[in-house]
C-alpha cells in the first residue's frame, strides 16, 4: 500500500491510500484535517465565503487496524484558551455504542472496532467545539461515515434441494425448473454478481444414461434439457449437483442439489390378456345394455372391444389392440307391446257406426295369443275385436260430450297375453274429433217491428242465427231473401259474421209483411234453412214501440179505406143503440112481473119454487120426473154453455164447467145438469129472463172481441157482415 500525503499552504493534509487490488482503503479521499468552521478576519471587511461542504468519510468494513484515525477536525476561530472537541450520534453515544470516539484536545475521530456493512451501512455524527466552560465556540457540524463493502459473504441457495418434473421424450431446450441463490453483500457491486453451474449428474437407476441431459443458464439459474432420450422406462429421475459463485463466477462459491423426475406419458396402448376374465360378482369392466335385447330378433351378438386411456396416445406409441366378446341373449316370456302409445286417431264426429278406426295396434314378441278389450270407454262409443284388436265406432260421436276435452276423447285399451299367465299391457287411445256440419242455422227472430216514421236508413229488423255446430262449421252466417219479388222492396245488410239487418228499399205502407229469409252457415258442405219473418210496419213512440191501435186508426195513410172506416164506426154506434134498447125492454118486463106477483117474482099457485109438496101417499111414492131441479133454479148462472158451433173459434168465452159462486158452501156438491128441460115454461120464466140477459151480454162481449180481432188482423168487410149477423141472432 502506498500512502500519499498532500500538504497545502494552510497545513491541511490529504491522505490517499492506493492498493494493488485497485480497492480504495479507509482513507479514500478522506481529508486528515477538516476546518468545518470559517469566520471573517479582524482586518478590513471582505466578502464572507460560505461554509465548506464536508465530504462523507468512507471506512472499509472488517478492517483489522483498530483503533484507526479517520479524520481530525479543528476550529479556526481565534481563541486564546483551550478548545474541547466532542462527538455525538449513532456509534458514539447511541446504539450501536462504542464504535467511534474523538480526542477532546486534538479533534481526531477514531474507529474503535471493525465495522460490518451488512449491519450498518452508514453513520451520521455531530461534532462540537466547546470552551473549557462548556460554551459552544462554533455551531455543530455534521459528519457522515460510509462503510465500504467487502466480499465477506458466500452466496447461498434458497433451498437445500430443488425438485422438478419433466415428461418423458421432451425435446431439447424444454425448461425444467429454475434454481435461485442469494448473497448478503452489496448487490450493486461485483460482490453479489452470481453465476450458476452444473458440476455433476447422477441417474436412477444408476448408469442408465451416461450423456449430459441437462444444462443451466448461468445468469438466471433455469435448468433445461440438452439432449433427447428421456425415456421413463429407462430412467426415472436425475440428481444434479449445482454450484453458485459471486464475483461473476470467480469469487466465493457454494453448492446445492436438484432432483429431476421423469413423468410418464401415454405412449403405450392397453393390452388384453387372454387368460384374464372378469368375475361375475364384480362390476369392474362390466358391459351395460344401451338398448333392450330381443331374443326373437337376435339371440347372439359379437362385440369388438378396444381399450384406450382417457388421455390420447402420444408418439411414439404402439398399435391399439382389440378383443372379441360374445354375448348370448337368454329367452324370457315378455308382455305384449303396443306399436304406439298413445294410439292417436282423427275422425269426424259424424262417423258412421261400424267405421274402422284403427287395426293392428299391438303384438307379442313371443307370438303368443292375445286378447284385446276396453277397460275405460266413458261414452261407450268404441268397439274392439277381442281377437284382432281392430277398433271400430260403435255409434256416432258427439263433440259436445263432457268427456271430450279439447276435441279429444280418451279411452284405455288393454291387451292380455293368454299364453303367459295373464301378462298384460295398457295403452291410451286418443280420438281427435273434428267438427262436421250437422245442423243448419236457425234464424232468429221470426217476427219484429219496423218503425214507419223513421228515416229509411234507420229502419230495420236485426237478424241473427243460432247454429248447434261449432267453429268452423257455424259462423260466419249468410242471409238473403229467397223471393226475388220481395227482394225488390226489401234488402238484407250484413253487420258482422253473425248479425244482419232487414231493411225496406222503398217507402212502404203500414201493415204486416212476410219476408222469406234464408240463413246459411260456413260449414263444408254449407247448410241453410229458410223462414218467414213476420215484419210489422207501424208508427212508433219515442221508445221505438208501436203505438196503440186506436191511435193508429186516426193516423194518416191507414191500411184501410175511408169508406170501410165509416162503416165500422156506424156499426159501433148501432151496436151501442141496440144494447141500450135491449136493457130498457128487459127492465120494463121485470118491473111488471113484480107488480103482479108481490114480493116473489112470478108468484102463482103453480110456482113450485120454495113451496112444500104434500104427498098423501103411503111409502115413498113415485119419483116426480116432471119437477125441476131446485138447485139449478137457485143457481141460474150455472147454465149449460151454448154449443161451440154458435160462436166463432176465436171467441174467448169460458168453456166447460163454470166455477162455483163465492158465497156457495164448500161442502155442497157441484151442480148437475137436468136430465130434461122443465115441463112448464111459465114456471121458469124468471130463469129464462136471467139466462137471456147473460147470453145477450156474452154475445155483446164476443162482438167487441171480434171487432178487436178485425182491427188487429185487418180483415175484410166480410168479417164485419158475419159479426152483424151474429148480433141479429142474439137479439132474436
C-alpha positions, 0 to 999 in steps of 0.5 A: 500500500502506498500512502500519499500525503498532500500538504497545502499552504494552510497545513491541511493534509490529504491522505490517499491510500492506493492498493494493488487490488485497485480497492480504495482503503479507509482513507479514500479521499478522506481529508486528515484535517477538516476546518468545518468552521470559517469566520471573517478576519479582524482586518478590513471587511471582505466578502464572507465565503460560505461554509465548506461542504464536508465530504462523507468519510468512507471506512472499509468494513472488517478492517483489522487496524483498530483503533484507526484515525479517520479524520481530525477536525479543528476550529479556526476561530481565534481563541486564546484558551483551550478548545474541547472537541466532542462527538455525538450520534449513532456509534458514539453515544447511541446504539450501536455504542462504542464504535467511534470516539474523538480526542477532546484536545486534538479533534481526531475521530477514531474507529474503535472496532471493525465495522460490518456493512451488512449491519450498518451501512452508514453513520451520521455524527455531530461534532462540537467545539466547546470552551473549557466552560462548556460554551459552544465556540462554533455551531455543530457540524455534521459528519457522515461515515460510509462503510465500504463493502467487502466480499465477506459473504458466500452466496447461498441457495434458497433451498437445500434441494430443488425438485422438478418434473419433466415428461418423458421424450421432451425435446431439447431446450424444454425448461425444467425448473429454475434454481435461485441463490442469494448473497448478503453483500452489496448487490450493486457491486461485483460482490453479489454478481452470481453465476450458476453451474452444473458440476455433476449428474447422477441417474436412477437407476444408476448408469442408465444414461451416461450423456449430459441431459441437462444444462443451466443458464448461468445468469438466471439459474433455469435448468433445461434439457440438452439432449433427447432420450428421456425415456421413463422406462429407462430412467426415472429421475436425475440428481444434479449437483449445482454450484453458485459463485459471486464475483461473476463466477470467480469469487466465493462459491457454494453448492446445492442439489436438484432432483429431476423426475421423469413423468410418464406419458401415454405412449403405450396402448392397453393390452388384453390378456387372454387368460384374464376374465372378469368375475361375475360378482364384480362390476369392474369392466362390466358391459351395460345394455344401451338398448333392450335385447330381443331374443326373437330378433337376435339371440347372439351378438359379437362385440369388438372391444378396444381399450384406450386411456382417457388421455390420447396416445402420444408418439411414439406409441404402439398399435391399439389392440382389440378383443372379441366378446360374445354375448348370448341373449337368454329367452324370457316370456315378455308382455305384449307391446303396443306399436304406439302409445298413445294410439292417436286417431282423427275422425269426424264426429259424424262417423258412421257406426261400424267405421274402422278406426284403427287395426293392428295396434299391438303384438307379442314378441313371443307370438303368443295369443292375445286378447284385446278389450276396453277397460275405460270407454266413458261414452261407450262409443268404441268397439274392439275385436277381442281377437284382432284388436281392430277398433271400430265406432260403435255409434256416432260421436258427439263433440259436445260430450263432457268427456271430450276435452279439447276435441279429444276423447280418451279411452284405455285399451288393454291387451292380455297375453293368454299364453303367459299367465295373464301378462298384460299391457295398457295403452291410451287411445286418443280420438281427435274429433273434428267438427262436421256440419250437422245442423243448419242455422236457425234464424232468429227472430221470426217476427219484429217491428219496423218503425214507419216514421223513421228515416229509411236508413234507420229502419230495420229488423236485426237478424241473427242465427243460432247454429248447434255446430261449432267453429268452423262449421257455424259462423260466419252466417249468410242471409238473403231473401229467397223471393226475388219479388220481395227482394225488390222492396226489401234488402238484407245488410250484413253487420258482422259474421253473425248479425244482419239487418232487414231493411225496406228499399222503398217507402212502404205502407203500414201493415204486416209483411212476410219476408222469406229469409234464408240463413246459411252457415260456413260449414263444408258442405254449407247448410241453410234453412229458410223462414218467414219473418213476420215484419210489422210496419207501424208508427212508433213512440219515442221508445221505438214501440208501436203505438196503440191501435186506436191511435193508429186508426186516426193516423194518416195513410191507414191500411184501410179505406175511408169508406170501410172506416165509416162503416165500422164506426156506424156499426159501433154506434148501432151496436151501442143503440141496440144494447141500450134498447135491449136493457130498457125492454128487459127492465120494463118486463121485470118491473111488471112481473113484480107488480103482479106477483108481490114480493116473489117474482112470478108468484102463482099457485103453480110456482113450485119454487120454495113451496112444500109438496104434500104427498098423501101417499103411503111409502115413498111414492113415485119419483116426480120426473116432471119437477125441476131441479131446485138447485139449478133454479137457485143457481141460474148462472150455472147454465149449460154453455151454448154449443161451440158451433154458435160462436166463432173459434176465436171467441174467448168465452169460458168453456166447460164447467163454470166455477162455483159462486163465492158465497156457495158452501164448500161442502155442497156438491157441484151442480148437475145438469137436468136430465130434461128441460122443465115441463112448464115454461111459465114456471121458469120464466124468471130463469129464462129472463136471467139466462137471456140477459147473460147470453145477450151480454156474452154475445155483446162481449164476443162482438167487441172481441171480434171487432178487436180481432178485425182491427188487429188482423185487418180483415175484410168487410166480410168479417164485419157482415158475419159479426152483424149477423151474429148480433141479429141472432142474439137479439132474436 
